Amino acid sequence: MQRNKIQWTNIAFQLGAVALALGFTTLVLLLADAPPLEAYKNLIIGSFGSTKKFSDVLVAWAPLMLATTGLLVTFTAGLWNIGIEGQITLGAIFTTGVLRALQDTSAAPTLILILAILSGMIGGALWAALVGALKTFGGVNEIFGGLGMNFVATALTLWLIFGPWKRPGIGSMSGTEPFPEALWLPQIAGLRLSIWSVVITIAALICIYILLKGTYFGLRLKAVGRNMRSSFILGIPTWQYMMASFLLCGALAGLAGAIQVTAVYHRLIPSISSGYGFLGLLVAMLVNYQALWTLPVALFFAALNIGSIQLPIVLKLDSSLSGVLQGALVLSVIIMEGVRQRFLKAARERS
Amino acid sequence: MSLETILTGLAGVLAAAAPVIFAAIGETLTERSGVINLSANGKILLAAMAGFAVAVSTNNLLLGCLAGMLIGSLVAAVVAFSSITLRQSQVAVGFVLALMCRDLSYFLGNPYMGLSGPRIPSLPIPVLSDLPVIGVIFFRQDILTYLSYVLIFAAWVWIFKTRPGLMLQGVGEKPAAAFVRGANVNRMRYIYTLVGGALIGLAGPTYSLSVKAGWKGTISGLDGIGWIALAITIFGGWNPLRAAFGAYLFALLQWLGLVLQPSLPDIPSQVLQVAPFPLMILTLLLVNIGNTEWVERVLASLPEGVRHAIARLIRSLRASPPAALGTPFEQE
């Protein structure tokens, strides 16, 4: 087949995947006795309907994008960093810890914020290092080590909220005592969005893009991900590279957690990661691990999350519809990719 | 604590372990054939919701259980089709399904939230249930718990003592060799993935119709069970007996967490409920550490007597996955 024709086939299969996902979600909506068009309309209005709503999408986009960016590094090294949820959580815990320790001192708020965010990155990196060490020195698959560490991170959060960091009086699921406004990342007037979280996120994406595409480190990391044994034989210190990718991803996940505390919730809450780690895994899979595509796709996924918030109020539907649509998209892209490969192979064999 | 509370508590541990056993043994069978099905967490939730919904609508418990198993097999079929036929990443497909099925269960289960529904009655076994101590612990359970006892031994006999079981081991360890000996590798993988999926699915209604009867959406307390079952599969070294031991240990620890709660008022109950996880990581570490290179190197440098003792200990704990786990097989 000519190149041109193959490209058109690829586009056709990608469109087919989107149609498949929409078809499946529509079927689910019909099963739930819900009007599909109304539901989709609400998803769009709920996310892009006004400046305020779109700014809420960006509020969700920043941590999701940071998590996805980190995952690009571990995926490049061929690692499944499912422990990212725990790494986001530990970032939030470290940030909260530093804010609590310094909030009554005379240090400048800007300095406290910078220290808190940096320690969030360290917290995430440490949690990732544990998963990395379990894999490298203990032979524990990173998927299971990571999952276990996620649960431990959740327990740690709950213990802090109900124990040492509980609100004056009695601890509750609403989280720790909110921080004074001086310790928030400055917000745009009238909106929940802090321009700083967007700036930090884009800066992180650019750094990781350059690191993966333009440096020797990125190239070697890719080699480790493609074929660990040959990379080792060629002299690449494989376990050090794997460890480095865990640390980088953990630091970015920790940064996402720090943003959740300093720019979104202004305190530590039980589900501080908001599931952005797992969602980031879906985004990275959907774009087939290409760095630049993560930006619009993460924005779209964040929009679905925000748009679904009003579903229970307007249509009496559960907001988990966004998760169904996101999962269906990734699944049908994977399936259509398999079908496409078979189709191309069959076409090659015919000619 | 009185003896009676302890005995009924232990009986509760056996019942609570039943769904974990179904799921872990289902996953063991699947992985023995060389397929990783990572979707268990979402699948159990979806099967729990569907089983409850069917049982409520039809007032038929058996149909509820069958619905759960059917859901399990359907989800497993997606994993099998995309990984065996389409040769896409098993981990990716399984992970997406784990998330999507969870959201699907919350979305579709919304109308059934908090409804009261039928519950599987307990079925004391005549004579045996009157035995002192043992009777209370083992033989005053419901039919699903008895089924879990049977499944442990049936799966063990099937894998290690029968011809098809030997073939199954071959398909997971050396598919090419099994193929030469006449095994239809990919068909067997399909079958074991579907059967394993049905068992994992059965864990759902075991919760929603018995162990944690009802459907309460996000607060059903089932989110995470599937991941635990996957960890127990590894802990069990792909052996049903060891997997069952892991499931009982896990249920026992959770029960102890609840029992100890009053004497540890400073620790919130949510923390004790996740107490088994650090232990799970530690055991995974013990099970796997024997497979790493540096342990062998350290062992080699130790004096003879010490080395033998430690090597024996590590070997007794060690478990290696089926060699062909997660890799597709091209049979042409």
Interface residues (C-beta under 8 A of the other chain):
Chain A: V28 L31 A32 W80 I82 L134 F137 G138 G139 V140 N141 I143 F144 G145 L147 G148 M149 F151 V152 T154 A155 L158 W159 F162 G163 G171 F278 L281 L282 M285 L317 D318 S320 L321 S322 G323 V324 Q326 G327 A328 V330 L331 I334 I335 E337 G338 V339 Q341 R342
Chain B: L38 V78 F81 S82 T85 L86 R87 Q88 S89 V91 A92 V93 F95 V96 L97 L99 M100 C101 R102 D103 L104 Y106 F107 L108 N110 P111 G217 G224 W227 L230 A231 I234 D266 I267 P268 Q270 V271 V274 A275 F277 P278 M280 I281 L284 L285 N288 I289 G290 N291 T292 W294
